[in-house]
Amino acid sequence: MVSIVTPSYNQGKYLERTIQSVLEQNYPNLEYIIIDGGSTDESVETIKKYERFLKYWVSEPDRGQSHAINKGFKHATGDLLTWLNSDDIYMPGVLHKLAELAADNPQASVFVGAGRIVNADGQVSYYKEPNTEIDIETLYQWMSGGNFMQPSALFRREAWEKAGPVDETLHIAFDLDLWLRMAKQGCRYISTPELLSTALGHNEAKTQLFAHWMTIDLAIVIMRHGGKDAAVRPHLEDMARRLSMYEPNFAKIINHPLYKLLMPVLKLFIKPAVRWRDTLPQWSAAKSKKT
């Protein structure tokens, strides 16, 4: 049996295609679970449309994606487990391929294939095949080519029982944290170059909205698990260089005579800037703090 959890929050315009990609697998022994965070868009109506095919679903406030995944796995009874985000889709026949890979490799616990990201026009913006060999050392190099796409991964229940649950204090790099914990527990990885999933690249995706946050999150997780400073420092330094360019350019703009001349007029048409904490994601702990 394969158990799949889809965490979602206000992703109604993408959710139906995700659900369809799971159900169209026609996998004979499937548990499908959807954990919605209390969406206010069309998500609940979409879920109800397919609820007869679901093992379990709920729509209620949660503490973010990692919390939703853990909630979902509490209802899962499958031998093989994974989660599929609400803007990702499976390629046809993926569950059969992964189940066969697991059956052919009884000594392995985690099974990984290729994945891609496409934009709204269907153009491929990113394609990633996993390393032939995946272990703790290649995972330490996650930021330098040792990564793989989570929607193209599936793992045995015993791997989850050894290394889970997902760390709910993490909101971006929690998948890498889980892969590293599984590797530390001796779980063996098996990879295939076959394309298994497609992720939709859009402006609302966390990895695009919070790219700098993701860099920091990944670096912290790698070093927390024993990765060397050299594995993350170049990426943090590159981020710092790019951020440092904003400050002098911003100063030049606001001090420009033309800006000062036009600003009184522009204020009539531009809404006041929101406080920084109001721009943070729902799952940010900082947002809940009083200022």
Residue frames as qw, qx, qy, qz and C-alpha x, y, z in Angstrom:
[[0.000, 0.886, 0.464, 0.000, 0.00, 0.00, 0.00],
 [0.380, 0.232, -0.001, 0.895, 1.10, 3.53, -0.84],
 [0.179, -0.818, -0.471, 0.279, -0.01, 6.44, 1.37],
 [0.351, 0.358, 0.149, 0.852, 0.20, 9.97, -0.02],
 [0.180, -0.733, -0.441, 0.485, -0.42, 13.16, 1.96],
 [0.299, 0.547, 0.255, 0.739, -1.14, 16.47, 0.25],
 [0.237, -0.571, -0.389, 0.683, -0.75, 19.54, 2.50],
 [0.209, 0.521, 0.444, 0.699, -2.48, 22.63, 1.14],
 [0.113, -0.647, -0.425, 0.622, -3.50, 26.16, 2.05],
 [0.308, 0.800, 0.097, -0.506, -5.32, 28.49, -0.36],
 [0.144, -0.365, 0.739, 0.548, -3.95, 26.61, -3.36],
 [0.633, 0.400, 0.555, -0.362, -7.33, 25.98, -4.90],
 [0.553, 0.717, -0.188, -0.382, -6.29, 26.97, -8.41],
 [0.273, 0.535, -0.794, -0.089, -3.63, 24.23, -8.43],
 [0.475, -0.236, 0.760, -0.376, -5.11, 21.61, -6.09],
 [0.851, 0.279, 0.228, -0.382, -7.47, 19.85, -8.49],
 [0.667, 0.590, -0.452, -0.064, -4.70, 19.01, -10.95],
 [0.044, -0.488, 0.815, -0.308, -2.63, 17.59, -8.09],
 [0.665, -0.014, 0.598, -0.448, -5.52, 15.39, -6.95],
 [0.833, 0.461, -0.032, -0.303, -6.19, 14.21, -10.49],
 [0.422, 0.629, -0.652, 0.033, -2.52, 13.29, -11.01],
 [0.272, -0.301, 0.844, -0.350, -2.71, 11.00, -7.96],
 [0.721, 0.201, 0.499, -0.437, -6.04, 9.38, -8.81],
 [0.720, 0.596, -0.210, -0.286, -5.11, 8.93, -12.49],
 [0.050, -0.538, 0.841, -0.011, -2.24, 6.69, -11.38],
 [0.870, -0.017, -0.283, -0.404, -4.87, 3.92, -11.09],
 [0.195, 0.363, -0.849, 0.330, -2.74, 2.38, -8.40],
 [0.620, -0.322, -0.646, -0.308, -4.77, -0.47, -6.85],
 [0.652, -0.491, -0.486, 0.311, -3.68, -0.06, -3.22],
 [0.251, 0.411, -0.063, 0.874, -3.67, 3.67, -2.49],
 [0.291, -0.734, -0.503, 0.351, -4.45, 5.81, 0.54],
 [0.276, 0.471, 0.126, 0.828, -4.82, 9.47, -0.33],
 [0.368, -0.680, -0.475, 0.420, -5.00, 12.04, 2.47],
 [0.235, 0.617, 0.123, 0.741, -5.45, 15.81, 2.14],
 [0.413, -0.578, -0.433, 0.555, -4.70, 18.19, 4.99],
 [0.178, 0.697, 0.245, 0.650, -5.97, 21.68, 4.27],
 [0.359, -0.084, -0.448, 0.814, -5.02, 24.55, 6.56],
 [0.055, 0.679, 0.536, -0.498, -8.43, 26.18, 6.63],
 [0.258, 0.097, 0.459, 0.844, -8.42, 27.64, 3.13],
 [0.247, 0.579, 0.372, -0.682, -10.72, 30.52, 2.24],
 [0.277, 0.376, -0.524, -0.712, -10.61, 29.93, -1.53],
 [0.809, 0.128, -0.241, -0.521, -12.20, 27.15, -3.58],
 [0.157, 0.399, -0.896, 0.115, -10.01, 24.42, -2.03],
 [0.412, 0.008, 0.781, -0.469, -12.69, 22.82, 0.17],
 [0.735, 0.427, 0.108, -0.516, -15.15, 22.62, -2.72],
 [0.528, 0.541, -0.630, -0.178, -12.46, 20.92, -4.81],
 [0.051, -0.276, 0.919, -0.278, -11.66, 18.43, -2.05],
 [0.587, 0.167, 0.572, -0.548, -15.33, 17.56, -1.55],
 [0.679, 0.492, -0.275, -0.471, -15.59, 16.86, -5.27],
 [0.607, 0.372, -0.702, 0.006, -13.12, 13.97, -4.81],
 [0.396, -0.493, 0.597, -0.495, -13.74, 13.00, -1.18],
 [0.951, -0.010, 0.115, -0.286, -15.14, 9.58, -2.09],
 [0.827, 0.406, -0.317, 0.223, -11.63, 8.67, -3.29],
 [0.086, 0.670, -0.505, 0.537, -9.89, 9.93, -0.15],
 [0.569, -0.175, -0.739, 0.315, -8.88, 7.97, 2.94],
 [0.344, -0.692, -0.432, 0.466, -9.15, 11.14, 5.03],
 [0.285, 0.486, 0.109, 0.819, -9.31, 14.90, 4.68],
 [0.308, -0.727, -0.454, 0.413, -9.70, 17.90, 6.94],
 [0.267, 0.620, 0.092, 0.732, -9.76, 21.68, 6.57],
 [0.522, -0.818, -0.225, 0.086, -8.72, 23.51, 9.72],
 [0.068, 0.922, -0.345, 0.161, -6.02, 25.97, 10.80],
 [0.934, -0.142, -0.095, 0.312, -2.59, 24.44, 11.30],
 [0.411, -0.796, 0.196, 0.399, 0.97, 25.60, 11.97],
 [0.189, 0.717, -0.509, -0.438, 2.17, 25.33, 8.40],
 [0.736, 0.377, -0.483, -0.288, 3.21, 22.76, 5.82],
 [0.286, 0.312, -0.868, 0.260, 5.44, 20.65, 8.07],
 [0.382, -0.018, 0.660, -0.647, 2.69, 20.40, 10.70],
 [0.757, 0.281, -0.026, -0.590, 0.15, 19.43, 8.02],
 [0.592, 0.371, -0.707, -0.108, 2.40, 16.63, 6.74],
 [0.040, 0.176, -0.877, 0.445, 2.77, 15.18, 10.23],
 [0.571, 0.126, 0.405, -0.703, -1.00, 15.37, 10.76],
 [0.746, 0.347, -0.318, -0.471, -1.53, 13.50, 7.52],
 [0.458, 0.328, -0.824, 0.065, 0.91, 10.69, 8.26],
 [0.307, -0.129, 0.739, -0.586, -0.91, 9.99, 11.53],
 [0.756, 0.268, 0.268, -0.533, -3.77, 8.70, 9.35],
 [0.578, 0.533, -0.557, -0.270, -1.53, 6.76, 6.95],
 [0.833, -0.270, 0.463, -0.138, -1.22, 2.98, 7.16],
 [0.793, 0.573, -0.194, -0.073, 0.72, 2.31, 3.95],
 [0.891, -0.179, 0.128, 0.398, 3.95, 0.38, 3.55],
 [0.485, 0.185, 0.194, 0.832, 5.31, 3.19, 1.36],
 [0.105, -0.841, -0.394, 0.356, 4.81, 6.85, 2.25],
 [0.385, 0.129, 0.184, 0.895, 5.30, 10.26, 0.69],
 [0.133, 0.734, 0.399, -0.533, 3.75, 13.70, 0.41],
 [0.372, 0.379, 0.505, 0.681, 2.81, 15.62, -2.73],
 [0.035, -0.368, -0.226, 0.901, 2.39, 19.37, -2.46],
 [0.407, 0.642, 0.581, -0.291, -0.74, 21.00, -3.82],
 [0.395, 0.817, -0.168, -0.385, 1.05, 22.57, -6.80],
 [0.103, -0.439, 0.854, 0.258, 2.95, 19.42, -7.81],
 [0.871, 0.213, 0.001, -0.442, 1.80, 16.58, -10.05],
 [0.643, -0.245, 0.708, 0.163, 2.88, 13.01, -10.73],
 [0.318, 0.382, -0.652, -0.572, 3.81, 11.77, -14.17],
 [0.877, 0.015, -0.156, -0.454, 1.68, 8.83, -15.43],
 [0.923, 0.058, -0.377, 0.041, 2.50, 5.43, -13.91],
 [0.110, 0.668, -0.548, 0.491, 4.83, 6.79, -11.22],
 [0.647, -0.433, 0.442, -0.444, 3.37, 4.87, -8.29],
 [0.991, 0.127, 0.026, -0.044, 3.69, 1.57, -10.12],
 [0.617, 0.590, -0.372, 0.364, 7.33, 2.39, -10.96],
 [0.143, -0.632, 0.536, -0.541, 8.18, 3.35, -7.39],
 [0.846, -0.259, 0.309, -0.348, 6.45, 0.29, -5.97],
 [0.940, 0.301, -0.119, 0.110, 8.40, -1.92, -8.40],
 [0.342, 0.669, -0.467, 0.467, 11.63, -0.16, -7.44],
 [0.475, -0.530, 0.493, -0.500, 10.89, -0.86, -3.78],
 [0.964, -0.038, 0.171, -0.201, 10.05, -4.51, -4.50],
 [0.825, 0.461, -0.222, 0.242, 13.26, -4.98, -6.49],
 [0.338, 0.488, -0.485, 0.642, 15.39, -3.37, -3.75],
 [0.668, -0.603, -0.418, -0.124, 14.16, -4.78, -0.41],
 [0.665, -0.247, -0.287, 0.643, 17.36, -3.63, 1.30],
 [0.175, 0.229, 0.051, 0.956, 16.67, 0.03, 0.47],
 [0.078, -0.559, -0.672, 0.480, 14.36, 2.44, 2.26],
 [0.169, 0.741, 0.094, -0.643, 14.19, 5.62, 0.13],
 [0.566, 0.319, 0.627, 0.430, 13.48, 5.74, -3.60],
 [0.013, 0.740, -0.002, -0.673, 14.19, 8.84, -5.68],
 [0.612, 0.452, 0.512, 0.399, 13.68, 9.79, -9.33],
 [0.268, 0.115, 0.195, 0.936, 14.07, 12.84, -11.55],
 [0.052, 0.769, 0.557, -0.310, 11.86, 15.90, -11.27],
 [0.311, 0.303, 0.289, 0.853, 11.29, 19.15, -13.09],
 [0.052, 0.607, 0.391, -0.690, 9.78, 22.60, -12.67],
 [0.270, 0.452, 0.578, 0.624, 7.64, 24.15, -15.38],
 [0.048, 0.153, 0.163, -0.974, 6.33, 27.71, -15.64],
 [0.488, 0.425, 0.455, -0.611, 2.76, 28.80, -16.36],
 [0.554, 0.565, -0.328, -0.516, 3.39, 28.37, -20.11],
 [0.989, 0.033, 0.130, -0.070, 4.50, 24.76, -19.63],
 [0.548, 0.680, -0.426, 0.238, 8.16, 25.52, -20.36],
 [0.867, -0.313, -0.254, 0.291, 10.70, 23.59, -18.31],
 [0.008, -0.927, 0.235, -0.293, 12.70, 25.99, -16.16],
 [0.249, -0.595, 0.731, -0.223, 14.54, 23.35, -14.12],
 [0.929, 0.070, -0.312, -0.187, 15.25, 19.63, -14.53],
 [0.218, -0.648, 0.679, -0.268, 17.02, 17.54, -11.91],
 [0.868, 0.028, -0.492, -0.055, 18.14, 13.93, -11.99],
 [0.674, -0.702, 0.215, -0.082, 19.27, 12.55, -8.63],
 [0.004, -0.657, 0.753, 0.042, 22.81, 11.38, -8.06],
 [0.721, 0.126, -0.661, -0.168, 23.44, 7.76, -8.91],
 [0.565, -0.196, -0.679, 0.425, 24.61, 7.25, -5.34],
 [0.292, -0.720, -0.015, -0.629, 22.87, 9.09, -2.49],
 [0.688, -0.300, -0.542, 0.378, 24.28, 9.01, 1.04],
 [0.375, -0.818, -0.253, 0.354, 25.07, 11.35, 3.91],
 [0.430, -0.354, 0.259, 0.789, 28.06, 12.87, 2.09],
 [0.154, 0.337, 0.575, 0.730, 26.12, 13.67, -1.09],
 [0.219, -0.804, -0.543, -0.101, 23.28, 15.09, 1.00],
 [0.426, -0.630, -0.085, 0.643, 25.76, 17.45, 2.67],
 [0.228, -0.144, 0.433, 0.860, 26.34, 18.80, -0.87],
 [0.256, 0.656, 0.703, -0.104, 22.62, 19.55, -1.32],
 [0.115, 0.894, 0.093, -0.424, 23.33, 23.19, -2.19],
 [0.002, 0.655, -0.587, -0.476, 25.99, 22.23, -4.74],
 [0.534, 0.302, -0.634, -0.471, 24.20, 19.65, -6.87],
 [0.098, 0.066, -0.973, 0.197, 23.54, 16.90, -4.34],
 [0.455, 0.152, 0.407, -0.777, 19.84, 17.70, -4.17],
 [0.022, -0.237, -0.887, -0.396, 16.81, 15.94, -5.58],
 [0.371, -0.253, -0.146, -0.881, 13.16, 16.96, -5.87],
 [0.316, -0.064, 0.764, -0.558, 10.95, 15.86, -3.00],
 [0.750, 0.240, 0.123, -0.604, 7.86, 15.10, -5.13],
 [0.735, 0.400, -0.522, -0.164, 9.96, 12.43, -6.86],
 [0.139, 0.337, -0.849, 0.382, 10.77, 10.63, -3.61],
 [0.815, -0.332, -0.211, -0.425, 9.03, 7.89, -1.63],
 [0.074, 0.465, -0.795, 0.383, 10.12, 6.00, 1.48],
 [0.546, -0.226, -0.806, -0.024, 9.27, 2.91, 3.51],
 [0.557, -0.737, -0.205, -0.323, 7.26, 3.15, 6.70],
 [0.823, -0.387, -0.174, 0.377, 10.21, 1.89, 8.76],
 [0.464, 0.271, -0.018, 0.843, 12.33, 4.80, 7.52],
 [0.248, -0.659, -0.145, -0.695, 9.65, 7.22, 8.72],
 [0.771, -0.592, -0.220, -0.079, 9.41, 5.42, 12.06],
 [0.773, -0.138, -0.135, 0.605, 13.18, 5.67, 12.50],
 [0.387, 0.080, 0.055, 0.917, 13.67, 9.27, 11.37],
 [0.161, -0.611, -0.387, -0.672, 10.29, 11.04, 11.48],
 [0.385, 0.780, 0.493, -0.002, 8.29, 13.06, 12.08],
 [0.405, 0.627, 0.111, 0.656, 9.02, 16.18, 10.04],
 [0.367, -0.266, -0.359, 0.816, 10.61, 18.93, 12.15],
 [0.048, 0.825, 0.545, 0.140, 7.80, 21.47, 12.59],
 [0.281, -0.785, 0.002, 0.552, 10.23, 24.26, 13.48],
 [0.244, -0.234, 0.579, 0.742, 11.39, 24.15, 9.85],
 [0.516, 0.610, 0.386, -0.462, 9.20, 25.46, 7.04],
 [0.534, 0.714, -0.321, -0.320, 11.37, 25.22, 3.94],
 [0.343, 0.521, -0.781, 0.006, 14.27, 22.79, 4.44],
 [0.690, -0.271, 0.522, -0.422, 12.32, 20.22, 6.45],
 [0.947, 0.288, -0.060, -0.131, 12.57, 17.70, 3.61],
 [0.509, 0.589, -0.548, 0.307, 16.39, 17.87, 3.59],
 [0.331, -0.500, 0.611, -0.517, 16.37, 17.54, 7.37],
 [0.895, -0.034, 0.291, -0.336, 14.32, 14.34, 7.03],
 [0.845, 0.461, -0.266, 0.051, 16.59, 12.92, 4.30],
 [0.218, 0.620, -0.628, 0.417, 19.66, 13.57, 6.46],
 [0.565, -0.353, 0.563, -0.490, 18.06, 11.93, 9.48],
 [0.958, 0.168, 0.077, -0.218, 17.12, 8.90, 7.39],
 [0.657, 0.567, -0.448, 0.212, 20.69, 8.63, 6.10],
 [0.093, -0.571, 0.648, -0.496, 22.02, 8.83, 9.65],
 [0.764, -0.166, 0.448, -0.434, 19.68, 6.01, 10.64],
 [0.362, -0.246, 0.862, 0.257, 21.29, 3.81, 7.99],
 [0.662, 0.549, 0.421, -0.288, 18.49, 4.05, 5.45],
 [0.442, -0.117, 0.618, 0.639, 19.75, 3.19, 1.98],
 [0.403, 0.645, 0.041, -0.648, 18.78, 5.31, -1.01],
 [0.534, 0.184, 0.715, 0.412, 18.05, 3.99, -4.50],
 [0.213, 0.615, -0.038, -0.758, 17.77, 6.40, -7.43],
 [0.579, 0.404, 0.648, 0.286, 16.43, 6.24, -10.97],
 [0.153, -0.175, 0.251, 0.940, 16.89, 8.76, -13.80],
 [0.008, 0.524, 0.762, 0.381, 13.23, 8.41, -14.79],
 [0.146, -0.253, 0.040, -0.956, 11.08, 11.56, -14.61],
 [0.208, -0.359, -0.887, 0.203, 8.54, 11.08, -11.83],
 [0.083, -0.769, -0.525, 0.355, 7.08, 14.50, -11.01],
 [0.268, 0.506, 0.215, 0.791, 6.49, 18.04, -12.20],
 [0.231, -0.592, -0.446, 0.631, 6.34, 21.09, -9.96],
 [0.241, 0.830, 0.359, 0.351, 4.70, 24.31, -11.06],
 [0.428, -0.123, -0.155, 0.882, 6.93, 27.35, -10.77],
 [0.060, -0.794, -0.423, -0.432, 4.85, 30.38, -9.81],
 [0.097, 0.590, -0.258, 0.758, 5.20, 33.57, -7.80],
 [0.664, -0.554, 0.092, -0.493, 3.33, 32.14, -4.81],
 [0.909, -0.007, -0.379, 0.173, 5.71, 29.19, -4.36],
 [0.597, -0.786, 0.057, 0.149, 7.70, 29.37, -1.13],
 [0.767, -0.140, 0.263, 0.568, 10.98, 28.60, -2.86],
 [0.364, 0.537, 0.275, 0.710, 10.49, 31.66, -5.06],
 [0.268, -0.885, -0.189, -0.332, 8.89, 34.01, -2.53],
 [0.557, -0.789, 0.257, -0.039, 11.48, 33.26, 0.14],
 [0.827, 0.438, -0.273, 0.221, 14.61, 32.32, -1.81],
 [0.162, 0.631, -0.538, 0.535, 16.99, 33.96, 0.67],
 [0.673, -0.400, 0.395, -0.481, 15.17, 32.37, 3.59],
 [0.988, 0.126, -0.041, -0.081, 15.54, 29.00, 1.85],
 [0.580, 0.562, -0.458, 0.373, 19.31, 29.49, 1.50],
 [0.190, -0.552, 0.564, -0.584, 19.64, 30.19, 5.21],
 [0.855, -0.187, 0.236, -0.422, 17.33, 27.31, 6.15],
 [0.929, 0.291, -0.223, 0.056, 19.30, 24.82, 4.04],
 [0.368, 0.590, -0.534, 0.481, 22.62, 26.02, 5.44],
 [0.454, -0.480, 0.488, -0.571, 21.43, 25.70, 9.03],
 [0.953, -0.045, 0.115, -0.277, 20.08, 22.17, 8.46],
 [0.814, 0.423, -0.345, 0.201, 23.27, 20.96, 6.75],
 [0.190, 0.555, -0.577, 0.568, 25.55, 22.33, 9.46],
 [0.659, -0.388, 0.336, -0.550, 23.23, 21.09, 12.22],
 [0.989, 0.029, 0.062, -0.131, 23.67, 17.57, 10.86],
 [0.738, -0.424, 0.373, 0.370, 27.46, 17.79, 10.67],
 [0.663, 0.643, 0.197, 0.328, 28.04, 19.23, 7.21],
 [0.580, -0.201, -0.013, 0.789, 31.27, 21.18, 6.83],
 [0.014, 0.742, 0.120, -0.659, 31.34, 24.96, 6.65],
 [0.094, -0.318, 0.605, 0.724, 32.70, 24.71, 3.10],
 [0.150, 0.362, 0.886, 0.247, 29.46, 23.05, 1.94],
 [0.014, 0.821, 0.569, -0.048, 27.37, 26.13, 2.70],
 [0.298, -0.621, -0.025, 0.724, 29.64, 29.17, 2.97],
 [0.197, -0.006, 0.515, 0.834, 29.89, 29.96, -0.79],
 [0.093, -0.584, -0.706, -0.390, 26.08, 30.05, -1.03],
 [0.312, -0.800, -0.398, 0.323, 25.69, 32.28, 2.02],
 [0.335, -0.442, 0.177, 0.813, 28.42, 34.60, 0.76],
 [0.118, 0.248, 0.632, 0.725, 26.75, 34.82, -2.66],
 [0.192, -0.751, -0.621, -0.115, 23.44, 35.68, -1.00],
 [0.374, -0.710, -0.183, 0.568, 25.16, 38.34, 1.12],
 [0.293, -0.152, 0.384, 0.863, 26.78, 39.87, -1.98],
 [0.010, -0.474, -0.664, -0.578, 23.45, 40.10, -3.77],
 [0.308, -0.799, -0.505, 0.104, 21.71, 41.59, -0.75],
 [0.424, -0.527, -0.033, 0.736, 24.51, 44.11, -0.22],
 [0.227, 0.198, 0.480, 0.824, 23.82, 45.53, -3.68],
 [0.128, -0.733, -0.620, -0.248, 20.33, 46.63, -2.62],
 [0.393, -0.710, -0.318, 0.490, 21.42, 49.01, 0.14],
 [0.253, -0.357, 0.200, 0.877, 23.52, 51.53, -1.87],
 [0.021, 0.291, 0.666, 0.687, 21.07, 51.40, -4.79],
 [0.245, -0.731, -0.637, -0.002, 18.14, 52.06, -2.46],
 [0.340, -0.639, -0.157, 0.672, 20.01, 54.99, -0.91],
 [0.201, -0.081, 0.432, 0.876, 20.70, 56.45, -4.36],
 [0.076, -0.515, -0.715, -0.466, 17.04, 56.24, -5.32],
 [0.305, -0.790, -0.517, 0.124, 15.56, 57.87, -2.22],
 [0.359, -0.627, -0.003, 0.691, 18.20, 60.62, -2.23],
 [0.352, 0.253, 0.524, 0.733, 17.75, 61.44, -5.90],
 [0.106, 0.208, 0.118, -0.965, 16.35, 64.98, -6.43],
 [0.424, -0.079, -0.561, -0.707, 13.69, 63.71, -8.85],
 [0.447, -0.320, -0.831, 0.084, 12.45, 61.19, -6.28],
 [0.175, -0.348, -0.504, 0.771, 12.18, 63.91, -3.65],
 [0.211, 0.121, -0.186, -0.952, 10.31, 66.10, -6.10],
 [0.513, -0.100, -0.633, -0.571, 7.78, 63.44, -7.11],
 [0.257, -0.115, -0.905, 0.318, 7.26, 61.67, -3.80],
 [0.246, 0.215, 0.455, -0.828, 4.58, 64.06, -2.43],
 [0.600, 0.233, -0.276, -0.714, 2.52, 63.39, -5.56],
 [0.494, 0.126, -0.850, -0.133, 3.18, 59.64, -5.59],
 [0.017, 0.032, 0.821, -0.570, 1.98, 59.31, -2.01],
 [0.530, 0.178, 0.141, -0.817, -1.48, 60.29, -3.19],
 [0.773, 0.264, -0.366, -0.445, -1.65, 57.16, -5.35],
 [0.538, 0.233, -0.792, 0.173, 0.48, 54.61, -3.51],
 [0.749, -0.570, -0.271, -0.199, -0.91, 52.76, -0.51],
 [0.304, -0.783, 0.495, -0.222, 1.12, 53.11, 2.69],
 [0.465, 0.357, -0.808, 0.060, 3.77, 50.41, 3.03],
 [0.850, -0.416, -0.243, -0.211, 2.73, 47.46, 5.17],
 [0.449, -0.722, 0.514, -0.116, 4.74, 46.63, 8.23],
 [0.276, 0.477, -0.823, -0.138, 7.45, 44.08, 7.56],
 [0.283, -0.068, 0.910, -0.296, 5.81, 41.49, 9.79],
 [0.660, 0.413, 0.337, -0.529, 2.64, 41.64, 7.68],
 [0.582, 0.586, -0.456, -0.332, 4.63, 40.43, 4.66],
 [0.143, -0.376, 0.910, -0.096, 5.84, 37.30, 6.41],
 [0.482, -0.073, -0.789, -0.373, 4.35, 33.89, 5.58],
 [0.714, -0.480, -0.171, -0.480, 1.56, 32.42, 7.68],
 [0.912, -0.210, -0.310, 0.168, 3.94, 29.93, 9.26],
 [0.395, 0.493, -0.370, 0.682, 6.50, 32.53, 10.39],
 [0.521, -0.495, -0.569, 0.399, 6.90, 32.57, 14.17],
 [0.246, -0.083, -0.098, 0.961, 7.90, 36.21, 13.93],
 [0.225, -0.380, -0.439, -0.782, 4.48, 37.11, 12.61],
 [0.568, -0.570, -0.586, -0.100, 2.80, 35.96, 15.80],
 [0.483, -0.264, -0.376, 0.746, 4.97, 38.16, 18.00],
 [0.017, -0.937, -0.338, 0.084, 3.62, 41.48, 19.15],
 [0.530, 0.304, 0.010, 0.792, 5.50, 44.58, 18.01]]
